[in-house]
Amino acid sequence: MKTLIIVAHPNLDESSTQQFLQAASIDSNVQWHALDNRPLNVAGEQRLLRQADRIIFQFPLYWYSAPASLKNWEDTVLTRAFAYPAAGGALIGKQLGLVISLGQPAAHYAAGAPEQFSLSQLTVPYQALAQRLQMTWLPSFIVDQFGYQSETQKMQLLVDYQRYLTQPSLGHFEGEVDWIVTKLAAINTHQHGPEQQKLALIIDQIKQNEATLEDLQDTLTMLKEGED
């Protein structure tokens, strides 16, 4: 699976959040593509989209929307002949997700909270875009108040962000476990002796725990069906 991250940020080099995410996105199947003030090469941008399976719009939330560079990119690159299903249909079946950074707590975006509206409501235009172009809409990935996060929180953010970019099936526990096992197995190929054996035991324990949880889920499903 190939992932393309389209980054819209007016001060990218000065953003500690984006610098962290860029470092976390290093993977042979992930391409970081930052928008700047240069004229867009439409054919080149469309080629990147054709090569990707998962497309991510990444931006800080500015006045309840993305920076203007992303809107300009959409207007210029997503031409009718390229993107419309009845014409080119180049994005049909591809995944679309958002990575949004916030300067305040994500909990503020809800009915009755300071911002009153949820992030799901504010991102409806992107959901509509995915539906119009027959893309698969992914749950958004939110990074709130990065500068206030502890080192432990940042390490968790790094793992979660990498999963969002590269885990084939998002929103499923089994997919998360498979992703973790694959990553640990790749790391273990570079280990030797006791460290390699220790990591192999951890991988086996994770797999056993997954099987136990699947059995429990099956049991709960049968009990629920019996109640119905």
Number of C-alpha atoms within 10 A of each C-alpha: 12 17 25 21 22 21 23 23 23 16 9 16 10 10 13 12 18 21 13 14 19 16 11 17 23 12 14 8 13 19 19 17 17 13 17 15 7 6 8 14 11 14 11 11 15 17 12 15 21 14 13 20 16 26 26 23 19 25 23 24 17 13 7 12 16 18 17 13 17 20 13 12 17 12 10 13 19 19 14 12 12 17 19 17 16 10 11 13 16 20 25 17 15 18 18 24 23 22 22 18 20 16 14 13 12 16 13 15 18 15 11 10 11 10 14 11 15 16 20 14 11 14 15 11 12 16 19 13 14 21 14 13 19 19 23 16 19 19 13 18 17 18 20 18 14 19 10 11 13 10 9 9 11 15 13 12 19 17 13 15 19 18 18 25 26 18 18 16 15 15 12 8 13 15 15 18 17 17 18 17 18 13 12 15 16 11 12 17 9 9 14 10 7 9 12 16 13 13 16 16 12 14 20 12 12 16 15 12 13 16 13 11 14 14 12 12 12 11 12 12 12 12 11 10 9 8 7 6
